[in-house]
Amino acid sequence: MGGDNAPKETVAGAVEAAVRGVEVILVGDSEMLEAELDGHDVDIEVIHAPDVIGMADDPARALRDKPDSSISVAVKLVAFGKAAGFVSAGSTGAAMAAAAIVMGRLKGVSRPAIATIFPTPGSPTLVLDSGANPEVRAEHLAQFGVMGSVAAEVLLGVERPRVGLLSIGEEKGKGRELDKAAFDLLEKAPIRFVGNVEGRDVATDKVDVIVTDGFSGNVFLKTTEGAVKLVAGYFLEALHGLPAEVKEQAMPALAEVQERLDWETYGGAQLLGVKGVAVIAHGSSSRVAIRNALSMASDGAERDLPGRLAALLG
């Protein structure tokens, strides 16, 4: 029931995912969900949850006051082993709090982190944390590096992922005291740490995982998303005055680039460090994003992402 376009687009995305072989359970107002499912020949279970946690609600308080909210019920299904993971396009704070409190954190995990896939040249890059932890300690960043390395192997199929620490320079001594301390810990971690990376390195194939705090990571990702839109807009302006046949030839190439850079291609971001698969989707997710987020969750469950994280961190 969460998200700007729910339940219509959420259900439509779930139908598309089910057609592709993902086993889906829809949680929310059963009357509304059944009405949206009407006419679709798919096997999707619906579980009634009458309450909804709004974007303005305090996440922790709402979880206590609304035990029958769609996010609470969905997370309990994972906690009780009736589902392998959940996807939510609603309140990010509520989804994270429910996952950490109800599902629980993996042994050894201090802070769960949001890992977002960014479409860099070569293979995609995983950026974490991208919003869960605005303030962190050096040991948290080191743990993000370990979790990101495992996630890159599982989700991106990268062997021995290259892990970099986001900073203001490539040299070891660059950055805040936090970054310097984290650098030392990451060097000792059981990962392939390649040192500091800068914001511009997202446009290269220098690393497979970028580690940073949730504040910097969220600003970094939203800035790059804005830059992509800016460049696309300039490109369309440049095409405007060209002959029709030139536009016709150029548009397929632009569409391909736009698809590669579109966040909906991946659908959502994995919340790493909790006992189960948790995928957080954009609030403005369309059916395409929901479908892809469900596929991402299914892949994470089938490849046992939480189990592989637990084995390394426990």
Stockholm file with secondary structure:
# STOCKHOLM 1.0

chainA/1-314         MGGDNAPKETVAGAVEAAVRGVEVILVGDSEMLEAELDGHDVDIEVIHAPDVIGMADDPARALRDKPDSSISVAVKLVAFGKAAGFVSAGSTGAAMAAAAIVMGRLKGVSRPAIATIFPTPGSPTLVLDSGANPEVRAEHLAQFGVMGSVAAEVLLGVERPRVGLLSIGEEKGKGRELDKAAFDLLEKAPIRFVGNVEGRDVATDKVDVIVTDGFSGNVFLKTTEGAVKLVAGYFLEALHGLPAEVKEQAMPALAEVQERLDWETYGGAQLLGVKGVAVIAHGSSSRVAIRNALSMASDGAERDLPGRLAALLG
#=GR chainA/1-314 SS CCSTTTTHHHHHHHHHHHHTTCCCEEEECHHHHHHHHTTCCCCCEEEECCBCCCTTSCHHHHHHHCTTBHHHHHHHHHHTTSCSEEEECSCHHHHHHHIIIIICBCTTCSSCEEEEEECCSSSCEEEECSSSCSSCCHHHHHHHHHHHHHHHHHHHCCSSCEEEEECSSSSTTCSCHHHHHHHHHHHHSSSEEEEEECGGGGGTTSCSEEECCHHHHHHHHHHHHHHHHHHHHHHHHHHHTSCHHHHHHHHHHHHHHHHHHCGGGTCEEEEETBSSEEEEECTTCCHHHHHHHHHHHHHHHHTTHHHHHHHHHC
#=GC SS_cons         CCSTTTTHHHHHHHHHHHHTTCCCEEEECHHHHHHHHTTCCCCCEEEECCBCCCTTSCHHHHHHHCTTBHHHHHHHHHHTTSCSEEEECSCHHHHHHHIIIIICBCTTCSSCEEEEEECCSSSCEEEECSSSCSSCCHHHHHHHHHHHHHHHHHHHCCSSCEEEEECSSSSTTCSCHHHHHHHHHHHHSSSEEEEEECGGGGGTTSCSEEECCHHHHHHHHHHHHHHHHHHHHHHHHHHHTSCHHHHHHHHHHHHHHHHHHCGGGTCEEEEETBSSEEEEECTTCCHHHHHHHHHHHHHHHHTTHHHHHHHHHC
//
